[in-house]
Amino acid sequence: MNENNNFEPKHRPKLEALDNLSLGISMVVAILIGVGIGIGLKNLTGVAWTLWIGVALGIAAAILNVYKVYKKSVKGFEELQNDPRYAHRAKYGDKSLDEDDD
């Protein structure tokens, strides 16, 4: 049998959509974990402002998650730029397509 190295899973678009949906969930979970850490620090030390350290850590983790997804999507768009189906648009942009309508 001839193996195809460019095989893509049948449900790849659905998996990518679920991966992007999980971004929202991971943001909420990161902030909640940060708040939990803050509450734990507050109970451990007895100092009220340590709660905000945990909140800040949670927000920083959520921002890091968004950054990782952004970098992943930019990489995907760069791969599309090299695709021959989109080469004209990547080289000339949308303006050259609009000029044909005149």
DSSP file (Angstrom, degrees, kcal/mol; ACC not computed):
  #  RESIDUE AA STRUCTURE BP1 BP2  ACC     N-H-->O    O-->H-N    N-H-->O    O-->H-N    TCO  KAPPA ALPHA  PHI   PSI    X-CA   Y-CA   Z-CA
    1    1 A M              0   0    0      0, 0.0     2,-0.7     0, 0.0     0, 0.0   0.000 360.0 360.0 360.0 148.6    0.0    0.0    0.0
    2    2 A N        -     0   0    0      2,-0.0     2,-0.4     0, 0.0     0, 0.0  -0.823 360.0-144.9 -93.9 118.2    1.0    3.5   -0.7
    3    3 A E        -     0   0    0     -2,-0.7     2,-0.7     2,-0.0     3,-0.1  -0.668   4.3-142.8 -86.0 136.8    1.1    5.6    2.4
    4    4 A N    >   -     0   0    0     -2,-0.4     3,-1.0     1,-0.1    -1,-0.0  -0.882   9.5-167.5-100.2 113.4    0.1    9.3    2.2
    5    5 A N  T 3  S+     0   0    0     -2,-0.7    -1,-0.1     1,-0.3    -2,-0.0   0.661  84.9  62.6 -74.2 -16.1    2.3   11.4    4.4
    6    6 A N  T 3  S+     0   0    0     -3,-0.1    -1,-0.3     2,-0.1     2,-0.1   0.083  73.2 144.9 -96.5  23.0    0.0   14.4    4.0
    7    7 A F    <   -     0   0    0     -3,-1.0    -4,-0.0     1,-0.0     0, 0.0  -0.411  30.7-164.4 -65.6 130.8   -3.0   12.6    5.6
    8    8 A E        -     0   0    0     -2,-0.1    -2,-0.1     1,-0.0    -1,-0.0  -0.939  27.5-102.6-116.0 141.4   -5.2   14.9    7.6
    9    9 A P    >   -     0   0    0      0, 0.0     3,-1.3     0, 0.0    -1,-0.0  -0.247  26.8-123.5 -59.6 149.1   -7.8   13.7   10.1
   10   10 A K  T 3  S+     0   0    0      1,-0.3    -2,-0.0     2,-0.1     0, 0.0   0.855 110.0  40.8 -62.3 -36.8  -11.4   13.8    8.9
   11   11 A H  T 3> S+     0   0    0      1,-0.2     4,-2.1     2,-0.1    -1,-0.3  -0.006  75.5 124.4-104.4  28.5  -12.6   15.9   11.8
   12   12 A R  H <> S+     0   0    0     -3,-1.3     4,-2.5     1,-0.2     5,-0.2   0.903  72.3  51.9 -59.2 -45.5   -9.6   18.3   11.9
   13   13 A P  H  > S+     0   0    0      0, 0.0     4,-2.2     0, 0.0    -1,-0.2   0.895 110.6  49.7 -59.9 -36.8  -11.7   21.5   11.6
   14   14 A K  H  > S+     0   0    0      2,-0.2     4,-2.3     1,-0.2    -2,-0.2   0.901 110.6  49.5 -66.9 -39.6  -13.9   20.4   14.4
   15   15 A L  H  X S+     0   0    0     -4,-2.1     4,-2.0     2,-0.2    -1,-0.2   0.890 110.8  49.7 -66.2 -38.7  -10.9   19.7   16.6
   16   16 A E  H  X S+     0   0    0     -4,-2.5     4,-2.1     2,-0.2    -1,-0.2   0.892 109.9  51.3 -66.5 -38.3   -9.4   23.1   15.8
   17   17 A A  H  X S+     0   0    0     -4,-2.2     4,-2.2    -5,-0.2    -2,-0.2   0.911 110.6  48.4 -64.2 -41.8  -12.7   24.8   16.7
   18   18 A L  H  X S+     0   0    0     -4,-2.3     4,-1.9     2,-0.2    -1,-0.2   0.867 108.9  54.3 -65.0 -35.3  -12.8   22.9   20.0
   19   19 A D  H  < S+     0   0    0     -4,-2.0     4,-0.4     1,-0.2    -2,-0.2   0.907 110.5  45.6 -64.3 -41.3   -9.2   23.9   20.7
   20   20 A N  H >X S+     0   0    0     -4,-2.1     3,-0.9     1,-0.2     4,-0.6   0.854 110.1  54.5 -70.6 -33.6  -10.1   27.6   20.1
   21   21 A L  H >X S+     0   0    0     -4,-2.2     4,-1.1     1,-0.2     3,-0.8   0.862  99.5  62.1 -65.5 -34.7  -13.2   27.2   22.3
   22   22 A S  H 3X S+     0   0    0     -4,-1.9     4,-2.9     1,-0.2    -1,-0.2   0.690  87.4  74.5 -67.1 -15.8  -11.0   25.9   25.1
   23   23 A L  H <> S+     0   0    0     -3,-0.9     4,-2.0    -4,-0.4    -1,-0.2   0.938  96.8  46.6 -60.8 -46.1   -9.2   29.2   25.2
   24   24 A G  H <X S+     0   0    0     -3,-0.8     4,-1.9    -4,-0.6    -1,-0.2   0.907 113.8  48.1 -62.3 -41.6  -12.1   30.9   26.9
   25   25 A I  H  X S+     0   0    0     -4,-1.1     4,-2.6     1,-0.2    -1,-0.2   0.914 110.6  51.0 -65.5 -42.2  -12.4   28.1   29.4
   26   26 A S  H  X S+     0   0    0     -4,-2.9     4,-2.4     1,-0.2    -1,-0.2   0.840 107.2  54.5 -67.3 -31.0   -8.7   28.1   30.1
   27   27 A M  H  X S+     0   0    0     -4,-2.0     4,-2.1     2,-0.2    -1,-0.2   0.947 111.2  44.3 -64.6 -47.0   -8.8   31.9   30.7
   28   28 A V  H  X S+     0   0    0     -4,-1.9     4,-2.5     1,-0.2    -2,-0.2   0.919 114.9  48.7 -63.6 -43.6  -11.5   31.5   33.3
   29   29 A V  H  X S+     0   0    0     -4,-2.6     4,-2.7     1,-0.2     5,-0.2   0.903 109.3  52.8 -64.8 -40.6   -9.8   28.5   34.9
   30   30 A A  H  X S+     0   0    0     -4,-2.4     4,-2.1     1,-0.2    -1,-0.2   0.916 111.9  45.2 -61.8 -42.6   -6.5   30.4   35.1
   31   31 A I  H  X S+     0   0    0     -4,-2.1     4,-2.6     2,-0.2    -1,-0.2   0.910 112.9  50.5 -68.2 -40.9   -8.0   33.3   36.9
   32   32 A L  H  X S+     0   0    0     -4,-2.5     4,-2.4     2,-0.2    -2,-0.2   0.900 110.4  49.3 -64.5 -39.3  -10.0   31.1   39.3
   33   33 A I  H  X S+     0   0    0     -4,-2.7     4,-2.5     2,-0.2    -1,-0.2   0.908 110.8  51.2 -64.5 -40.3   -6.8   29.2   40.1
   34   34 A G  H  X S+     0   0    0     -4,-2.1     4,-2.5     2,-0.2    -2,-0.2   0.906 109.8  48.8 -62.0 -41.8   -5.0   32.5   40.7
   35   35 A V  H  X S+     0   0    0     -4,-2.6     4,-2.7     2,-0.2    -2,-0.2   0.903 110.4  51.9 -64.7 -39.7   -7.8   33.6   43.0
   36   36 A G  H  X S+     0   0    0     -4,-2.4     4,-2.4     2,-0.2    -2,-0.2   0.909 110.0  48.3 -61.6 -42.0   -7.6   30.3   44.8
   37   37 A I  H  X S+     0   0    0     -4,-2.5     4,-2.7     2,-0.2    -2,-0.2   0.910 111.6  51.0 -63.6 -41.1   -3.9   30.8   45.3
   38   38 A G  H  X S+     0   0    0     -4,-2.5     4,-2.5     2,-0.2    -2,-0.2   0.908 110.1  48.1 -63.0 -42.2   -4.5   34.3   46.5
   39   39 A I  H  X S+     0   0    0     -4,-2.7     4,-2.5     2,-0.2    -1,-0.2   0.905 111.7  50.9 -65.5 -39.8   -7.1   33.1   49.0
   40   40 A G  H  X S+     0   0    0     -4,-2.4     4,-2.3     2,-0.2    -2,-0.2   0.915 111.1  47.8 -63.3 -42.1   -4.6   30.4   50.2
   41   41 A L  H  X S+     0   0    0     -4,-2.7     4,-2.9     2,-0.2     5,-0.5   0.896 111.2  51.6 -63.7 -39.6   -1.9   33.0   50.6
   42   42 A K  H  X S+     0   0    0     -4,-2.5     4,-2.3     1,-0.2    -2,-0.2   0.917 113.7  43.2 -63.7 -43.1   -4.3   35.3   52.5
   43   43 A N  H  < S+     0   0    0     -4,-2.5    -1,-0.2     2,-0.2    -2,-0.2   0.853 116.6  48.4 -70.6 -33.5   -5.3   32.5   54.9
   44   44 A L  H  < S+     0   0    0     -4,-2.3    -2,-0.2    -5,-0.2    -1,-0.2   0.918 126.5  24.0 -72.8 -44.0   -1.6   31.4   55.3
   45   45 A T  H  < S-     0   0    0     -4,-2.9    -3,-0.2     2,-0.2    -2,-0.2   0.745  91.2-134.4 -95.6 -25.6   -0.1   34.8   56.0
   46   46 A G     <  +     0   0    0     -4,-2.3     2,-0.5    -5,-0.5    -4,-0.1   0.545  64.6 126.8  81.0   6.3   -3.1   36.7   57.3
   47   47 A V    >   -     0   0    0     -6,-0.4     3,-1.1     1,-0.1     4,-0.3  -0.879  53.2-150.5-101.7 124.8   -2.2   39.7   55.1
   48   48 A A  T >  S+     0   0    0     -2,-0.5     3,-1.4     1,-0.2     4,-0.3   0.811  89.2  62.3 -67.1 -32.3   -5.2   40.8   53.0
   49   49 A W  T >> S+     0   0    0      1,-0.3     3,-0.9     2,-0.2     4,-0.6   0.652  84.2  77.1 -74.1 -12.0   -3.2   42.2   50.0
   50   50 A T  H <> S+     0   0    0     -3,-1.1     4,-1.4     1,-0.2     3,-0.4   0.736  81.5  70.5 -68.7 -19.4   -1.7   38.8   49.2
   51   51 A L  H <> S+     0   0    0     -3,-1.4     4,-1.9    -4,-0.3    -1,-0.2   0.891  94.2  54.6 -58.0 -39.1   -5.0   37.9   47.7
   52   52 A W  H <> S+     0   0    0     -3,-0.9     4,-2.3    -4,-0.3    -1,-0.2   0.742  98.6  61.7 -71.9 -22.9   -4.2   40.3   44.9
   53   53 A I  H  X S+     0   0    0     -4,-0.6     4,-2.3    -3,-0.4    -1,-0.2   0.934 106.9  45.5 -64.8 -44.7   -0.9   38.5   44.2
   54   54 A G  H  X S+     0   0    0     -4,-1.4     4,-2.3     2,-0.2    -2,-0.2   0.898 111.9  51.1 -64.3 -41.2   -2.9   35.4   43.3
   55   55 A V  H  X S+     0   0    0     -4,-1.9     4,-2.4     2,-0.2     5,-0.2   0.920 110.6  49.5 -61.8 -43.1   -5.3   37.4   41.2
   56   56 A A  H  X S+     0   0    0     -4,-2.3     4,-2.5     1,-0.2    -2,-0.2   0.900 110.0  50.8 -63.5 -40.6   -2.4   39.0   39.3
   57   57 A L  H  X S+     0   0    0     -4,-2.3     4,-2.2     2,-0.2    -1,-0.2   0.902 110.6  49.6 -62.9 -40.5   -0.9   35.5   38.7
   58   58 A G  H  X S+     0   0    0     -4,-2.3     4,-2.0     2,-0.2    -2,-0.2   0.908 111.9  47.0 -64.7 -42.9   -4.2   34.3   37.4
   59   59 A I  H  X S+     0   0    0     -4,-2.4     4,-2.3     2,-0.2    -2,-0.2   0.897 111.3  51.8 -66.4 -39.9   -4.6   37.2   35.0
   60   60 A A  H  X S+     0   0    0     -4,-2.5     4,-2.1     1,-0.2    -2,-0.2   0.896 109.6  49.8 -63.2 -39.3   -1.0   36.8   33.9
   61   61 A A  H  X S+     0   0    0     -4,-2.2     4,-2.0     2,-0.2    -1,-0.2   0.887 110.0  50.9 -66.2 -38.4   -1.6   33.1   33.1
   62   62 A A  H  X S+     0   0    0     -4,-2.0     4,-1.9     2,-0.2    -2,-0.2   0.905 110.4  48.9 -65.0 -41.2   -4.7   34.0   31.2
   63   63 A I  H  X S+     0   0    0     -4,-2.3     4,-2.3     1,-0.2    -2,-0.2   0.888 109.1  53.3 -65.4 -38.7   -2.8   36.5   29.1
   64   64 A L  H  X S+     0   0    0     -4,-2.1     4,-2.3     1,-0.2    -1,-0.2   0.888 106.9  52.5 -62.7 -39.0   -0.1   33.9   28.5
   65   65 A N  H  X S+     0   0    0     -4,-2.0     4,-2.0     2,-0.2    -2,-0.2   0.914 109.5  48.6 -62.4 -42.8   -2.7   31.5   27.2
   66   66 A V  H  X S+     0   0    0     -4,-1.9     4,-2.3     1,-0.2    -2,-0.2   0.901 110.4  51.8 -64.3 -40.6   -4.1   34.1   24.8
   67   67 A Y  H  X S+     0   0    0     -4,-2.3     4,-2.6     1,-0.2    -2,-0.2   0.905 108.0  51.4 -63.2 -42.0   -0.5   34.8   23.5
   68   68 A K  H  X S+     0   0    0     -4,-2.3     4,-1.9     1,-0.2    -1,-0.2   0.912 111.4  47.0 -62.7 -42.1    0.2   31.1   22.9
   69   69 A V  H  X S+     0   0    0     -4,-2.0     4,-2.3     2,-0.2    -1,-0.2   0.883 110.9  53.3 -66.9 -37.6   -3.0   30.8   20.8
   70   70 A Y  H  X S+     0   0    0     -4,-2.3     4,-2.4     2,-0.2    -2,-0.2   0.937 109.2  47.7 -61.7 -47.1   -2.2   34.0   18.9
   71   71 A K  H  X S+     0   0    0     -4,-2.6     4,-2.0     1,-0.2    -1,-0.2   0.886 111.5  51.6 -62.3 -38.0    1.3   32.6   18.0
   72   72 A K  H  X S+     0   0    0     -4,-1.9     4,-1.7    -5,-0.2    -1,-0.2   0.902 110.9  47.2 -65.5 -41.0   -0.3   29.3   16.9
   73   73 A S  H  X S+     0   0    0     -4,-2.3     4,-2.1     2,-0.2    -2,-0.2   0.864 109.3  53.6 -71.2 -34.7   -2.8   31.1   14.7
   74   74 A V  H  X S+     0   0    0     -4,-2.4     4,-2.2     2,-0.2    -1,-0.2   0.905 107.7  51.7 -63.6 -40.3   -0.1   33.3   13.1
   75   75 A K  H  X S+     0   0    0     -4,-2.0     4,-1.7     1,-0.2    -2,-0.2   0.901 108.9  51.0 -62.6 -39.9    1.9   30.2   12.3
   76   76 A G  H  X S+     0   0    0     -4,-1.7     4,-1.6     1,-0.2    -2,-0.2   0.889 109.9  49.2 -64.3 -39.8   -1.2   28.7   10.6
   77   77 A F  H  X S+     0   0    0     -4,-2.1     4,-1.5     1,-0.2    -1,-0.2   0.850 107.6  54.6 -69.2 -33.8   -1.8   31.9    8.6
   78   78 A E  H  X S+     0   0    0     -4,-2.2     4,-0.9     1,-0.2    -1,-0.2   0.865 106.0  52.7 -66.5 -34.6    1.9   31.8    7.5
   79   79 A E  H  < S+     0   0    0     -4,-1.7     3,-0.5     1,-0.2     4,-0.4   0.881 107.2  52.3 -66.2 -37.1    1.4   28.3    6.2
   80   80 A L  H >< S+     0   0    0     -4,-1.6     3,-1.2     1,-0.2     6,-0.3   0.832  99.9  63.3 -66.0 -31.4   -1.6   29.5    4.2
   81   81 A Q  H 3< S+     0   0    0     -4,-1.5    -1,-0.2     1,-0.3    -2,-0.2   0.836 102.9  48.8 -63.0 -32.1    0.5   32.2    2.6
   82   82 A N  T 3< S+     0   0    0     -4,-0.9    -1,-0.3    -3,-0.5    -2,-0.2   0.528  86.8 107.5 -84.8  -6.2    2.7   29.5    1.1
   83   83 A D  S X  S-     0   0    0     -3,-1.2     3,-1.6    -4,-0.4     4,-0.3  -0.576  72.2-136.3 -73.5 130.2   -0.3   27.6   -0.3
   84   84 A P  G >  S+     0   0    0      0, 0.0     3,-0.8     0, 0.0     4,-0.4   0.774 101.1  65.2 -60.5 -25.7   -0.6   28.0   -4.1
   85   85 A R  G 3  S+     0   0    0      1,-0.2     4,-0.2     2,-0.1     3,-0.1   0.798 113.2  32.1 -65.9 -26.4   -4.4   28.6   -3.8
   86   86 A Y  G <> S+     0   0    0     -3,-1.6     4,-2.2    -6,-0.3    -1,-0.2   0.238  87.6 105.1-113.9  11.5   -3.7   31.8   -1.9
   87   87 A A  H <> S+     0   0    0     -3,-0.8     4,-2.1    -4,-0.3     5,-0.2   0.884  79.0  52.1 -63.7 -40.5   -0.5   32.9   -3.5
   88   88 A H  H  > S+     0   0    0     -4,-0.4     4,-3.0     1,-0.2     5,-0.5   0.934 112.3  44.9 -62.4 -46.1   -2.0   35.7   -5.6
   89   89 A R  H  > S+     0   0    0      1,-0.2     4,-1.8     2,-0.2    -1,-0.2   0.873 113.1  51.3 -66.2 -36.9   -3.7   37.3   -2.6
   90   90 A A  H  < S+     0   0    0     -4,-2.2    -1,-0.2     2,-0.2    -2,-0.2   0.856 117.3  39.5 -68.0 -34.0   -0.6   36.9   -0.5
   91   91 A K  H  < S+     0   0    0     -4,-2.1    -2,-0.2    -5,-0.2    -1,-0.2   0.906 133.7  18.0 -82.8 -43.1    1.5   38.6   -3.2
   92   92 A Y  H  X S-     0   0    0     -4,-3.0     4,-0.5     1,-0.2     3,-0.3   0.576  94.1-142.0-109.0 -12.5   -0.9   41.3   -4.4
   93   93 A G  T  <  -     0   0    0     -4,-1.8     4,-0.3    -5,-0.5    -1,-0.2  -0.283  45.3 -57.1  78.1-169.5   -3.4   41.7   -1.6
   94   94 A D  T  > S+     0   0    0      1,-0.2     4,-1.5     2,-0.1     3,-0.5   0.663 120.2  77.9 -84.1 -17.6   -7.1   42.3   -2.2
   95   95 A K  H  > S+     0   0    0     -3,-0.3     4,-1.6     1,-0.2     3,-0.2   0.902  89.9  53.4 -60.9 -42.8   -6.7   45.5   -4.2
   96   96 A S  H  X S+     0   0    0     -4,-0.5     4,-0.6     1,-0.2    -1,-0.2   0.804 107.5  52.6 -66.5 -26.8   -5.7   43.8   -7.4
   97   97 A L  H  4 S+     0   0    0     -3,-0.5     3,-0.5    -4,-0.3     4,-0.3   0.849 107.8  51.3 -74.0 -33.6   -8.9   41.7   -7.2
   98   98 A D  H >< S+     0   0    0     -4,-1.5     3,-1.1    -3,-0.2     4,-0.4   0.787  99.2  64.6 -72.7 -27.8  -11.1   44.8   -6.8
   99   99 A E  H >< S+     0   0    0     -4,-1.6     3,-1.0     1,-0.3    -1,-0.2   0.775  92.0  64.1 -68.4 -25.4   -9.5   46.5   -9.9
  100  100 A D  T 3< S+     0   0    0     -4,-0.6    -1,-0.3    -3,-0.5    -2,-0.2   0.742  92.6  64.1 -68.8 -21.9  -11.0   43.7  -12.1
  101  101 A D  T <         0   0    0     -3,-1.1    -1,-0.2    -4,-0.3    -2,-0.2   0.688 360.0 360.0 -76.2 -17.9  -14.5   44.9  -11.2
  102  102 A D    <         0   0    0     -3,-1.0    -1,-0.2    -4,-0.4    -2,-0.1   0.482 360.0 360.0 -70.6 360.0  -14.1   48.3  -12.8
